């Protein structure tokens, strides 16, 4: 695939013909951080008359979350010497013998009609003291989310950084129906790949999903009716509206931090330029005016700037313009291809696709010193997106000719592969924190 084809991938129709299933993503840690913290997550006790697997289920989710972060080495249940359920049952010497730094125990009991109360405690094994403990009222429907919240709390307490396990990812999957017709779906799943839900399905390409800051809406490009248009869709209700269907290109939506505007690529005036659309009033503001191709806008977290890809210097590079219009400045200078940028949550880094020899890799650019760190090692890596805590970047890659997802830490030390059992998946984007998944317990 030549450079210009990749740069113009936004406006090309995608024709995929690979079988896909609705199975959850399988996450494989291909490289973890050296010196990962040893931790034991004991199966939670169950105080009810039935469904004794509930405690095991919650503990397994917490254990898997911490393990797949690459920051922890979780003890297998079969190697545990005891199964304590509360502080009264804990014998710290049992866990010191096993070399554990920390220990998580818990209990689950019925709590009203169809409800549960989940209690967990985190201990420092060598100090022999509790670090944190909470009660969570929940339901069967929300058990996985509750387990992810527990993992988030443990992760933050032990690393000093907020967890991002109780978040979601959106991605596009291509498939062929039994009659040979094409089907493309926009899906949303938990951050660990479970519970995939189809948001919209089309016989034509779907592209460029973008989460609203509230985590309840997705903007995306659909080619239904053989024309590129931009839609906003509510994730939970399915309600959607068409917000841009101008002549020519309608692409690459990016939300403003306040959720009131979208930055877009439009060619309504003949050339692909960056515009800002007020989603409430439909007011449209043009930000760029150049004969080159300007595309792939990304809003800075403080709302002051919009970065975008342009070949106005001869090769695709990242540029920046004030969000209300003004002078355009070039951001990237290293290499002859840098594109598809997005900001870290703190606004200090850009993740982008950079060309290394004949390969396209994911990198991070430090905006303070312009240092570029290449993170991925594939041949066709693209569509990078930061986790809401800024620790990981999810992206699309090709493995044996098949589109899959992968993730890498911002320092490159931790790598994950996220694979569907079948199918071709691409264009991942990580959801933001919401009031629900960042509330205090």
C-alpha positions in Angstrom: 0.0 0.0 0.0 1.6 3.2 -1.1 1.9 6.3 1.2 -0.8 8.4 -0.5 -3.3 5.5 -0.4 -2.8 5.3 3.4 -3.1 9.0 3.8 -6.3 9.0 1.8 -7.7 6.0 3.6 -10.3 8.2 5.2 -12.0 8.8 2.0 -11.7 5.5 0.3 -14.5 2.9 0.4 -13.4 -0.1 2.4 -14.2 -3.5 0.8 -13.6 -6.3 3.3 -14.5 -9.9 2.7 -13.5 -11.9 5.8 -15.8 -14.0 8.0 -16.5 -12.6 11.5 -18.2 -13.9 14.6 -19.8 -12.3 17.6 -17.3 -13.9 20.0 -15.6 -11.7 22.6 -12.1 -10.5 22.1 -9.3 -12.8 23.4 -6.6 -10.8 25.2 -3.1 -12.2 25.2 -0.3 -10.4 27.0 2.7 -10.7 24.7 5.1 -8.7 26.8 4.7 -7.5 30.4 6.6 -5.0 32.5 9.7 -6.3 34.1 9.3 -6.6 37.9 5.5 -7.0 37.8 4.0 -6.9 41.3 3.1 -10.3 42.8 -0.6 -10.3 43.9 -3.1 -12.9 45.0 -6.8 -12.4 44.4 -8.6 -15.1 46.4 -12.0 -16.4 45.2 -14.6 -14.4 47.0 -16.8 -16.1 49.5 -20.5 -16.6 48.9 -23.0 -16.2 51.7 -26.1 -17.3 49.7 -28.0 -20.5 49.3 -27.2 -20.9 45.6 -25.2 -19.5 42.7 -22.0 -20.2 44.6 -19.9 -19.3 41.5 -20.7 -15.6 41.9 -17.7 -15.0 44.2 -15.4 -17.0 41.9 -16.6 -15.0 38.9 -15.9 -11.6 40.5 -12.4 -12.6 41.7 -11.5 -14.1 38.3 -12.4 -10.8 36.6 -10.4 -8.8 39.1 -7.5 -11.2 38.7 -7.6 -11.1 34.9 -7.8 -7.3 34.8 -4.7 -6.9 36.9 -2.8 -9.6 35.1 -3.5 -8.2 31.6 -2.4 -4.8 32.6 1.1 -6.2 32.6 1.8 -4.4 35.9 0.9 -7.3 38.1 1.7 -11.0 38.3 -1.4 -12.7 39.6 -1.0 -16.0 41.6 -3.0 -18.9 40.1 -5.8 -20.1 42.3 -4.4 -23.7 42.3 -1.2 -22.4 44.0 -2.9 -20.7 46.9 -2.4 -22.3 50.4 -5.6 -20.8 51.8 -8.9 -19.2 50.8 -9.5 -16.4 53.3 -12.7 -14.3 52.8 -12.0 -11.5 55.3 -9.3 -10.0 57.4 -10.2 -12.4 60.3 -9.2 -15.3 58.1 -5.9 -14.0 56.7 -2.7 -15.6 57.8 0.0 -13.3 56.3 2.7 -15.9 56.6 0.9 -18.1 54.0 1.3 -15.3 51.5 4.8 -14.3 52.4 5.9 -17.9 51.7 4.4 -17.6 48.2 6.2 -14.3 47.7 3.1 -12.2 47.4 3.3 -8.4 47.9 -0.4 -7.9 48.1 -3.6 -9.8 48.8 -7.2 -9.3 47.8 -10.1 -11.1 49.6 -13.8 -10.6 49.5 -17.3 -11.8 50.1 -20.6 -11.7 48.2 -24.0 -12.0 49.8 -27.6 -11.5 48.7 -28.9 -8.0 49.0 -32.6 -7.6 48.3 -34.5 -8.9 45.2 -31.9 -9.9 42.6 -29.2 -7.8 44.3 -25.8 -8.5 45.8 -23.5 -6.8 48.3 -19.8 -7.2 47.3 -17.2 -6.6 50.0 -13.5 -6.6 49.2 -10.3 -5.8 51.1 -6.7 -5.2 49.8 -3.8 -6.0 52.1 -0.1 -5.3 52.2 1.3 -8.7 52.9 4.7 -7.7 54.3 3.3 -4.9 56.5 0.4 -7.1 57.6 -2.1 -4.4 57.2 -5.2 -3.4 55.2 -4.7 -0.8 52.5 -8.3 -0.3 51.4 -11.7 -1.9 51.6 -15.2 -1.2 50.2 -18.7 -2.5 50.0 -20.5 -2.4 46.6 -24.2 -2.9 46.2 -24.8 -4.4 42.7 -27.0 -6.7 40.6 -26.4 -9.7 38.5 -26.4 -7.6 35.4 -23.7 -5.3 36.8 -21.4 -7.9 38.3 -18.8 -7.5 35.7 -18.8 -3.8 36.0 -18.5 -4.1 39.8 -15.5 -6.4 39.4 -13.8 -4.0 37.0 -14.4 -1.2 39.5 -12.7 -3.3 42.2 -9.7 -3.8 39.9 -9.6 -0.1 39.2 -9.4 0.7 42.9 -6.7 -1.9 43.5 -4.7 -0.7 40.5 -4.9 2.9 41.6 -4.0 2.2 45.2 -0.9 0.2 44.2 0.3 2.1 41.2 -0.8 5.7 41.9 -2.6 5.8 38.6 -6.3 5.5 37.9 -7.4 2.2 36.4 -9.3 1.9 33.1 -10.8 -1.6 33.4 -14.4 -0.3 33.8 -14.4 1.4 30.4 -15.3 0.3 26.9 -13.9 0.1 23.4 -15.6 0.7 20.1 -14.4 -1.0 16.9 -15.5 -1.9 13.4 -15.9 -5.5 12.3 -16.2 -6.7 8.7 -18.0 -10.0 7.8 -19.6 -11.9 4.9 -23.1 -13.2 5.2 -24.1 -16.7 4.2 -25.3 -15.4 0.8 -21.9 -13.7 0.2 -23.1 -10.2 0.9 -21.0 -7.9 2.9 -21.8 -6.8 6.4 -20.0 -4.2 8.4 -20.7 -3.6 12.1 -19.8 -1.0 14.7 -19.5 -2.7 18.0 -18.9 -1.7 21.6 -17.4 -4.1 24.2 -16.0 -3.9 27.7 -12.3 -3.0 27.9 -11.5 -6.7 28.4 -13.4 -7.6 25.2 -16.5 -9.2 26.9 -20.1 -8.4 26.2 -19.7 -7.1 22.6 -22.8 -5.2 21.5 -23.6 -4.2 17.9 -24.4 -0.5 17.7 -25.1 -0.4 13.9 -24.9 -2.7 11.0 -24.6 -1.8 7.3 -24.0 -3.4 3.9 -21.7 -0.4 3.3 -18.5 0.7 5.1 -18.6 2.2 8.6 -15.6 4.3 9.6 -14.0 6.6 12.2 -16.0 5.9 15.4 -15.5 8.6 18.0 -16.7 8.6 21.6 -18.4 11.7 23.0 -17.0 12.9 26.3 -20.1 11.6 28.2 -19.4 8.0 27.0 -23.0 7.7 25.9 -22.8 8.7 22.2 -20.7 7.7 19.2 -20.1 9.7 16.1 -19.1 7.8 13.0 -19.1 7.8 9.2 -21.5 5.7 7.3 -21.6 5.1 3.5 -25.2 3.9 3.5 -27.1 5.1 0.5 -23.8 5.1 -1.3 -22.8 8.4 0.2 -20.5 9.3 3.1 -22.4 10.9 6.0 -21.7 11.5 9.6 -24.0 10.3 12.3 -24.3 10.7 16.1 -25.8 7.7 17.8 -26.8 7.0 21.4 -25.1 3.8 22.6 -27.8 2.6 25.0 -31.0 3.6 23.1 -29.9 3.3 19.5 -31.3 6.7 18.7 -29.3 8.5 16.0 -29.2 11.6 13.9 -27.4 12.5 10.7 -25.3 15.7 11.3 -23.3 16.1 8.2 -24.1 15.0 4.6 -22.6 17.7 2.4 -21.5 17.3 -1.1 -18.2 15.4 -1.3 -16.3 14.1 1.7 -17.9 14.0 5.2 -15.4 12.3 7.4 -13.2 11.9 10.6 -15.5 13.3 13.3 -13.7 14.3 16.5 -15.6 15.6 19.6 -14.7 18.8 21.5 -14.0 18.3 25.2 -17.3 19.8 26.2 -19.3 17.5 23.8 -20.9 20.4 22.0 -19.0 20.4 18.8 -17.4 18.1 16.2 -14.3 18.8 14.2 -14.8 17.3 10.7 -13.2 16.8 7.4 -15.4 18.2 4.6 -14.8 18.9 0.9 -18.1 20.8 0.5 -16.1 23.7 -1.0 -14.0 21.5 -3.3 -11.0 20.5 -1.2 -10.7 18.5 2.0 -10.6 21.0 4.9 -11.1 21.1 8.7 -14.4 22.4 9.9 -16.1 22.7 13.3 -19.8 21.8 13.6 -21.9 22.9 16.6 -24.1 19.8 17.1 -26.8 21.8 18.8 -27.2 24.7 16.3 -25.7 23.1 13.2 -23.5 26.2 12.8 -20.4 25.4 10.7 -17.0 27.1 11.0 -14.2 26.5 8.5 -10.7 26.4 10.1 -8.3 25.6 7.3 -8.0 27.0 3.8 -5.2 25.3 1.7 -4.9 23.5 -1.6 -3.5 20.5 0.2 -5.5 17.7 1.9 -6.4 18.5 5.5 -8.0 15.6 7.4 -8.1 13.6 10.6 -8.7 16.3 13.2 -8.1 15.7 16.9 -9.2 18.1 19.7 -6.7 18.9 22.5 -8.1 18.1 26.0 -8.1 21.8 27.0 -10.2 22.6 24.0 -7.7 25.2 22.7 -6.3 23.4 19.6 -7.1 21.0 16.9 -4.4 18.9 15.4 -4.8 17.4 12.0 -3.0 15.6 9.2 -2.0 17.5 6.1 0.4 17.1 3.1 0.8 20.8 2.6 4.5 20.4 3.2 4.8 17.7 0.5 4.3 14.7 2.8 1.7 13.8 5.4 2.6 15.5 8.7 0.7 16.7 11.8 -0.2 20.3 12.1 -2.1 22.4 14.7 -4.6 25.2 14.5 -6.4 27.1 17.2 -9.9 25.7 17.8 -11.5 29.0 16.9 -9.3 29.6 13.9 -5.9 31.3 13.3 -2.4 30.4 12.3 -1.5 26.9 11.4 1.7 25.4 12.8 3.5 22.2 12.0 3.9 19.8 14.9 5.9 16.8 13.5 9.2 17.0 11.7 10.9 13.6 12.2 10.3 11.2 9.2 8.4 11.6 6.0 5.0 10.3 7.2 3.2 11.1 10.4 -0.6 10.9 10.5 -3.8 10.0 12.5 -2.8 11.8 15.7 -4.8 11.9 18.9 -4.1 13.5 22.3 -3.3 11.8 25.6 -5.8 12.7 28.4 -3.3 15.2 29.9 -2.6 16.8 26.6 1.2 16.2 26.9 1.5 13.5 24.2 0.2 12.7 20.8 -0.1 9.2 19.6 0.2 8.8 15.8 1.0 6.6 12.9 4.6 7.0 11.7 6.4 5.5 8.7 9.5 3.5 9.6 11.2 2.3 6.4 8.4 0.5 4.6 6.3 -0.1 7.7 3.6 1.9 9.5 4.0 1.9 13.2 2.3 3.5 16.2 4.3 6.1 18.1 4.0 8.8 20.8 5.2 12.4 20.3 6.2 14.4 23.4 4.8 17.8 22.7 7.2 19.6 25.1 10.4 18.4 23.4 9.2 16.9 20.0 10.7 13.5 20.9 9.1 10.7 19.0 9.0 7.2 20.5 8.0 4.3 18.2 5.9 1.8 20.2 4.7 -0.9 17.8 6.5 -3.4 15.6 4.0 -4.4 12.9 3.9 -3.8 9.2 0.5 -2.0 9.0 -0.3 -0.5 12.4 -2.9 2.2 12.5 -5.8 4.0 14.3 -4.1 4.5 17.7 -6.3 5.6 20.7 -5.3 6.4 24.3 -6.9 4.7 27.3 -8.6 7.3 29.5 -5.9 7.0 32.1 -3.2 7.6 29.5 -1.3 4.4 30.3 -2.1 2.3 27.2 -2.7 2.8 23.5 -5.1 0.6 21.5 -4.6 0.3 17.8 -5.4 -1.8 14.7 -2.8 -4.1 13.1 -2.5 -6.9 10.5 -1.5 -10.4 11.6 -1.3 -13.0 8.9 -3.3 -10.7 6.7 -6.2 -10.4 9.2 -7.2 -7.2 11.0 -6.8 -7.5 14.7 -6.4 -5.1 17.7 -3.4 -4.6 19.9 -2.4 -2.4 22.8 0.9 -1.1 24.0 1.9 1.0 27.0 3.1 4.5 26.5 6.6 3.4 27.4 6.5 0.4 25.1 7.1 -2.1 27.9 3.7 -3.8 28.0 2.1 -5.3 24.9 -1.2 -7.0 24.4 -2.9 -8.7 21.5 -6.7 -8.5 21.3 -8.0 -11.1 18.8 -11.5 -12.1 17.7 -11.8 -15.8 17.2 -13.0 -15.0 13.7 -13.3 -11.9 11.6 -11.6 -8.7 10.6 -11.5 -5.9 13.1 -10.2 -2.3 12.9 -10.5 1.3 13.9 -10.6 0.9 17.7 -11.3 3.8 20.0 -11.2 3.7 23.8 -14.1 5.3 25.7 -13.6 8.2 28.1 -14.2 8.0 31.8 -17.9 8.6 32.7 -19.6 9.6 36.0 -20.6 6.0 36.4 -17.1 4.4 36.0 -15.3 7.1 37.9 -17.6 7.6 40.9 -16.2 7.1 44.4 -17.4 3.9 46.0 
